[in-house]
């Protein structure tokens, strides 16, 4: 059938836009549920959505009408490689040159979200700066930045309409350059819609008058990457400066340290009042009986509106069996009971692809969380999960339910980050269905 006879031309472009957008990903960029995790899943290299990208490219080749729609959707969300440099330079050229055949005249204006799951080195940051200068409608930026590289050249070119920003420090080089509280204040004033924020830099204080004028009402989620950063926000940013803050994720080392315990306590004393969700990090290789107990106690005492705990498990490279993750402290008699918690988020961070990922996840889900959170009603795996692959490991759940027994006040729904049902624990003496 020739292109001028394709029936799609009788359908309004607005309808095809909705259909094609649904076919290539159901979530609006600003409403992506993956943003709620401790480390955004888009910064995990194995989560690159290659199948979705191929679908978008294929749809753009169907006909002229579909090309215009699919091209817009194709460039709305870009995942960038860092190497080879030629690919970035080609993308720069593509974004700035007019498109033939009646397509959009400036592709850079279509870009609303950029993910960079490969580490940006100091030698490459100028290329990313050039790209971001051209993306004037960008609302979400996620990237891994080599530790020791100053992020300010990048921060200075991000457009004022930015809503989500997460620049994750990565590597073993020296600590990141510090940013003054005044510079951070100016950045947030220049980005009045910013709702989620995480940067790798430490903060230095400002004079008393500057602190008194701080108010960041747009911020709803903070991810704090170091104890120094956490302590500085407690020390220099006054109570009430973050009135709409709902979620804080602490990217700790995963083992108890006095610095992190003190930093979390100080931060929650100043800013814990409005929080409804707190993220903590757990190292699967530590041998402590209750590594998060001190932090949970701080949350319990200083966050009156708390309803959800998120646990990010840092799974080591040793190939530990999924039945060996040392989470037995959850049911320890000394662990903090928090009946107000109704939702638990679980995120797994592996050093690379792991064939036993679903086994780890099932084991983490089936731990005796109701001894810690007796009012629990929901457990979320903070990634998109294939139901069949997950249920293929049900023997892990069944075995652990039988070995320790479990009691729940409510049925507990288990779902992935998009809300898809993976299974359910019954109330009373738990059974898995």
C-alpha positions, 0 to 999 in steps of 0.5 A: 500500500502506498504511503498516500493511501495509508488509513492512518491519515484519516486519524487525527495526529493527537490520537496517534500521538497517544497510541504511539506514546503508549506503545513506547512507554506508558509513563510521562517523563515527569511521572516516571515511578522509577524516580522514587528509588534511592538511585534512579534506575535509569543510572543503572547501565543494564536498564538501558531501554534498547527495545523501546528505542528500537520500537520508536525508530521503527514507528518513525519509518511507517509513514510521514504522519507517524514520522512526525509523531514518533520523531517527537517521542524519540527525542523527548527522552535521550539516553547518552553514551559517553564513548566514543566521542564521535557519537556525541558530536554526531548527536550535537550536529543532529540536534542543531541541524534542520530536519528534512521531509517536514520534520521538526525544525529543531530537535534539541527543543524536543528533548525533555529528559536526558539519562547518562548511565556511563560515568562522565569524566573531566575530559568529557564534561564539556561535551555534555555542557554543549548538549545541555545548552541546546536543550532549552526544554529539558525537565529531567537530567540524570547522570553519573559524574566522576568524583573530583569533577566540578559539576558547576559548569553543567549546573550553570547551563541547565534550563530554568524549567528543570524539574528533576536533577540527579547527578551521582558521584562515581569512582574512587578519586578525591572528594568532589569540589564543595559548593557554597550555600549561596551558590546552591541558593542561587541555583534553586532560585533560578530553577523554581520548579525543581522537585527532586535534587541530588548532587555529589558536591559537599556544601560550605556555609554562608553568613547568618543573613543568607541562611535566614532568607533560604526557602525552597518550597518546590523541593519534594525529594532529596537524595543525599550522597555523603554524611558531610552533605547531610550534616551541612544541610542540617547545620546551614539550612534552617527548619522550615526552609524545605516545607514540602519535602516528602522523601529523603534518601540517604546513600550511606555506606550500608554499614553502621558508622558514627558519622552517618548516624550522627548526620542522619540524626541531625538532618532529621531533627531539623528537616524530618517534620514533613517527611513521609518516606525515608530511604536507607542503605544496607550492605549485604556483606556486613555482619552486624545484627542490626545495621539500620536500627539506629537510623530507624530509631531516628526516623521513628522519633523525628518524622511524625508523618512517616509512612514508608521506608525504602531499603537499598541493598548493596549486593557485593560481587562475591556471588553470595547465594540469595539465601545467604543475605544476612538480613536476619536482624529484621526479626531481631528482638532489639530491632525498632518496631514502627507500626506506622509504616504501611509501605516498604520499598526494596532496591537492589544494587549489583556491581553488574548483571547478576543471573540470580537477581530475582532470587535476591529480590525474593529473599529480600521481600520474604524477610520477616518485615512485619516484626519490624513494621507490624502495620505493613500493607505493601512491599514494592520492588523498585524496578520494573519486574517480569512477573513470570521471572519473579514467580519462577523463584517462588520456592525461596519465598515458600521455604522462608515462610515455612522456616520462620513463620510469619504473621501479618495484620493485613494482606500485604501486596507485593508489586513492582515500581509500576504497580504491577502485582507480583503476589500477595501475603495473606493476613494472619499466618502468612501464605504466599499467593 
